Amino acid sequence: MKLKATSTLALTALLASMPVLAQTAAPAPDYTVSYNAGVTTDYRFRGIAQTSTKPALQIGADFTHKDGFYLGAWGSNVSWIKDYVGATKGSLEIDLYGGYRGDTGMGVTYDVGLITYQYPSNTAAAVLANANTTEVYGAVTYSVVTAKYSRSVTNFIANPDSKGSQYFEVAAAFDLGNGYSVTPRIGHQWVANVAGDAGDYTDYGVTLGKDFGNGLSASVAAIGTNVKSKTFYTDTKGRFLGKDALVVSVKYSF
């Protein structure tokens, strides 16, 4: 009788523990690392063509810690340093960034960080100023709307004496279902110490995105600017880099 009672108690304890085990989720990893690679028909930075309206190949990697800290790197071919500045070297852009994302607990999230745009071996300083640029930024998101402010702590994109240039943008992301999304946005660029504010302009656009699953996504973006001084944004070959464009992009994330 004692052996039977012991067996019954053991079986009862085992059965009682099974639902608990089944409901216990695996702990979240301390960090994640992701990668992406893509192509675009026209690499645009704040509405201005970086590849003289030609295609670009782009790759990136991101490290994200569960506590909100993140680091990343991203790269693309560019041609503006040669075509616009008139320098002899500078065909690659490498962006390095890091920051912190947090939640206020009141429906508002925020993101603060630093990004540096590096153009290895660029010779833009021989013509205007070094193309390498570093910015600090801060963004807040409420519901589907994100507002972001960026300020350069160095010269801005090969413009001499342009430390303190600023950019402000607002975007909204709408989920249409079935993997589709639409994102309208508008931004304004101020370039410090340019005569007649010739470098200042507003850019705008709307992007239709499609997530195909398994890391594959695509987008079509209609982009435009209200550049008043077209001469300021025309390259050495007579191409206006702020003209309206329809940009198609494909990206694979893994």
C-alpha positions as CSV (number, residue, x, y, z in Angstrom):
1,M,0.0,0.0,0.0
2,K,2.9,2.4,0.8
3,L,4.5,1.8,-2.6
4,K,1.2,2.4,-4.4
5,A,0.6,5.6,-2.6
6,T,4.1,6.8,-3.5
7,S,3.5,6.0,-7.2
8,T,0.2,7.8,-7.2
9,L,1.7,10.9,-5.6
10,A,4.5,10.9,-8.1
11,L,2.1,10.6,-11.1
12,T,-0.1,13.3,-9.7
13,A,2.9,15.6,-9.3
14,L,4.1,14.9,-12.9
15,L,0.7,15.6,-14.4
16,A,0.3,18.8,-12.4
17,S,3.7,20.1,-13.7
18,M,3.0,19.4,-17.3
19,P,0.7,22.4,-18.0
20,V,3.2,24.7,-16.4
21,L,6.0,23.4,-18.6
22,A,3.9,23.7,-21.7
23,Q,3.1,27.4,-20.9
24,T,6.6,28.4,-20.1
25,A,8.0,30.5,-23.0
26,A,11.6,30.5,-24.0
27,P,13.4,33.6,-22.6
28,A,14.0,36.4,-25.0
29,P,17.6,36.6,-26.3
30,D,19.7,39.4,-24.8
31,Y,20.4,40.7,-28.3
32,T,19.7,40.1,-32.0
33,V,21.8,40.6,-35.1
34,S,20.2,41.0,-38.5
35,Y,21.5,41.7,-42.0
36,N,20.0,43.2,-45.2
37,A,20.9,43.6,-48.8
38,G,19.0,45.4,-51.5
39,V,19.0,47.3,-54.8
40,T,17.3,50.6,-55.7
41,T,16.8,52.3,-59.0
42,D,17.8,55.7,-57.6
43,Y,19.4,56.2,-54.2
44,R,17.9,59.4,-52.7
45,F,19.0,61.0,-49.4
46,R,16.5,63.6,-48.3
47,G,15.1,63.9,-51.8
48,I,18.5,64.5,-53.4
49,A,20.0,61.9,-55.8
50,Q,23.2,60.3,-54.5
51,T,23.9,58.2,-57.6
52,S,23.0,60.8,-60.3
53,T,19.5,59.0,-60.6
54,K,21.2,55.7,-61.4
55,P,20.8,52.3,-59.5
56,A,22.6,51.5,-56.2
57,L,23.5,48.3,-54.4
58,Q,23.1,48.5,-50.6
59,I,23.9,46.3,-47.7
60,G,23.6,46.6,-43.9
61,A,23.9,45.0,-40.5
62,D,22.2,45.8,-37.2
63,F,22.8,44.8,-33.5
64,T,19.9,45.4,-31.1
65,H,20.1,44.7,-27.4
66,K,16.9,43.9,-25.5
67,D,17.5,46.9,-23.2
68,G,17.1,49.3,-26.1
69,F,20.7,50.0,-27.2
70,Y,21.6,49.4,-30.9
71,L,24.5,49.6,-33.3
72,G,24.5,49.4,-37.1
73,A,26.4,49.7,-40.3
74,W,25.1,50.4,-43.8
75,G,26.8,50.9,-47.2
76,S,26.0,52.0,-50.7
77,N,27.7,53.1,-53.9
78,V,27.4,56.8,-54.6
79,S,28.5,59.1,-57.4
80,W,27.7,62.6,-56.2
81,I,31.2,63.3,-54.8
82,K,32.6,63.0,-58.3
83,D,29.6,64.2,-60.3
84,Y,28.6,67.1,-58.1
85,V,31.6,68.1,-56.1
86,G,34.0,67.4,-59.0
87,A,36.4,65.3,-56.8
88,T,38.5,62.5,-58.2
89,K,37.7,59.9,-55.5
90,G,34.7,59.0,-53.4
91,S,32.4,56.3,-54.8
92,L,31.4,54.5,-51.5
93,E,29.2,55.6,-48.6
94,I,29.5,53.7,-45.2
95,D,27.1,54.8,-42.4
96,L,27.9,53.9,-38.8
97,Y,25.3,54.6,-36.2
98,G,24.3,53.8,-32.6
99,G,21.7,54.9,-30.1
100,Y,19.0,54.0,-27.7
101,R,15.3,53.3,-28.2
102,G,12.9,53.6,-25.2
103,D,9.2,53.7,-24.2
104,T,7.8,56.4,-22.0
105,G,4.9,54.1,-21.0
106,M,2.4,56.7,-22.2
107,G,2.0,55.5,-25.8
108,V,5.1,57.4,-26.9
109,T,8.4,55.8,-27.9
110,Y,11.7,57.6,-28.6
111,D,15.0,57.1,-30.3
112,V,18.2,59.1,-29.7
113,G,21.6,58.5,-31.3
114,L,24.5,59.5,-33.5
115,I,25.2,58.6,-37.2
116,T,28.3,59.3,-39.2
117,Y,28.3,59.2,-43.0
118,Q,31.7,58.1,-44.2
119,Y,33.1,58.3,-47.8
120,P,36.4,56.4,-47.7
121,S,39.3,58.1,-49.5
122,N,37.1,60.9,-50.8
123,T,39.0,63.9,-52.1
124,A,36.1,66.4,-51.8
125,A,38.3,68.5,-49.4
126,A,40.5,69.4,-52.4
127,V,37.5,71.1,-54.0
128,L,35.1,72.2,-51.2
129,A,35.2,70.3,-47.9
130,N,35.6,66.7,-46.7
131,A,32.4,64.8,-47.5
132,N,32.4,62.9,-44.2
133,T,29.5,64.0,-42.0
134,T,28.4,63.3,-38.5
135,E,24.9,64.0,-37.0
136,V,23.1,63.6,-33.7
137,Y,19.4,62.8,-33.9
138,G,16.3,62.4,-31.8
139,A,12.9,61.0,-32.8
140,V,9.5,60.4,-31.1
141,T,6.7,58.1,-32.3
142,Y,3.1,58.3,-31.3
143,S,0.7,55.9,-32.9
144,V,1.6,55.8,-36.6
145,V,3.4,59.2,-36.7
146,T,7.1,59.7,-36.2
147,A,8.9,63.1,-36.0
148,K,12.7,63.2,-36.2
149,Y,15.3,66.0,-35.8
150,S,18.9,65.7,-37.0
151,R,21.8,68.2,-36.5
152,S,25.3,68.0,-38.0
153,V,28.2,68.3,-35.6
154,T,30.7,68.5,-38.5
155,N,30.5,70.1,-41.9
156,F,27.5,68.8,-43.8
157,I,28.0,66.8,-46.9
158,A,31.1,68.6,-48.4
159,N,29.6,72.1,-47.7
160,P,32.3,74.4,-46.2
161,D,31.6,76.0,-42.8
162,S,28.3,74.1,-42.5
163,K,28.5,72.7,-39.0
164,G,25.1,73.0,-37.4
165,S,23.0,72.1,-40.5
166,Q,19.6,70.8,-39.5
167,Y,16.9,68.4,-40.9
168,F,13.4,67.9,-39.6
169,E,11.0,65.3,-40.9
170,V,7.6,63.8,-40.1
171,A,6.4,60.5,-41.4
172,A,3.3,58.3,-40.9
173,A,3.2,54.5,-41.4
174,F,-0.1,52.9,-42.3
175,D,-0.6,49.1,-42.4
176,L,-3.0,48.3,-45.2
177,G,-3.1,44.5,-44.5
178,N,-1.9,41.6,-46.5
179,G,1.7,42.8,-46.2
180,Y,1.0,46.2,-47.8
181,S,1.9,49.5,-46.2
182,V,1.9,53.2,-47.2
183,T,4.2,55.8,-45.7
184,P,3.8,59.5,-46.5
185,R,6.6,61.9,-45.3
186,I,7.8,65.4,-45.5
187,G,11.1,67.0,-44.4
188,H,13.0,70.2,-44.5
189,Q,16.8,70.6,-44.9
190,W,18.7,73.7,-43.6
191,V,22.3,74.0,-44.8
192,A,24.2,76.4,-42.6
193,N,26.1,79.4,-44.0
194,V,25.1,79.1,-47.6
195,A,24.7,82.4,-49.4
196,G,21.0,83.2,-50.0
197,D,20.0,80.0,-48.2
198,A,20.5,78.3,-51.6
199,G,21.0,74.9,-49.9
200,D,17.6,75.0,-48.0
201,Y,14.7,73.0,-49.4
202,T,11.7,70.8,-48.5
203,D,11.4,67.3,-49.7
204,Y,8.3,65.0,-49.7
205,G,7.2,61.7,-50.8
206,V,5.0,58.7,-50.4
207,T,6.1,55.0,-50.3
208,L,4.0,52.0,-51.0
209,G,5.6,48.9,-49.5
210,K,5.0,45.2,-49.8
211,D,6.3,42.5,-47.4
212,F,6.3,39.2,-49.2
213,G,7.4,37.2,-46.1
214,N,10.6,35.2,-45.5
215,G,12.6,38.5,-45.4
216,L,11.8,39.7,-48.9
217,S,10.2,43.2,-49.3
218,A,9.8,45.7,-52.1
219,S,8.7,49.4,-52.4
220,V,7.8,52.0,-54.8
221,A,8.3,55.7,-53.8
222,A,7.2,58.9,-55.4
223,I,9.7,61.6,-54.3
224,G,10.0,65.3,-54.9
225,T,11.6,68.5,-53.7
226,N,10.8,72.3,-53.8
227,V,14.5,73.2,-54.4
228,K,14.5,76.9,-55.3
229,S,18.1,77.2,-56.3
230,K,18.4,74.4,-58.9
231,T,21.9,75.6,-59.7
232,F,23.0,74.7,-56.2
233,Y,21.8,71.1,-56.7
234,T,22.9,70.6,-60.3
235,D,26.0,68.5,-60.9
236,T,29.0,69.1,-63.1
237,K,27.3,67.3,-66.0
238,G,24.2,69.5,-65.9
239,R,21.9,67.1,-64.1
240,F,19.5,68.5,-61.5
241,L,19.7,66.1,-58.5
242,G,16.5,67.2,-56.8
243,K,14.1,66.4,-59.7
244,D,10.9,64.4,-59.1
245,A,11.4,60.7,-59.3
246,L,9.7,57.3,-59.0
247,V,12.1,55.0,-57.1
248,V,11.7,51.1,-57.0
249,S,13.6,49.2,-54.3
250,V,13.9,45.5,-53.3
251,K,15.4,44.3,-50.1
252,Y,16.1,41.0,-48.4
253,S,16.5,40.8,-44.6
254,F,17.9,37.9,-42.7
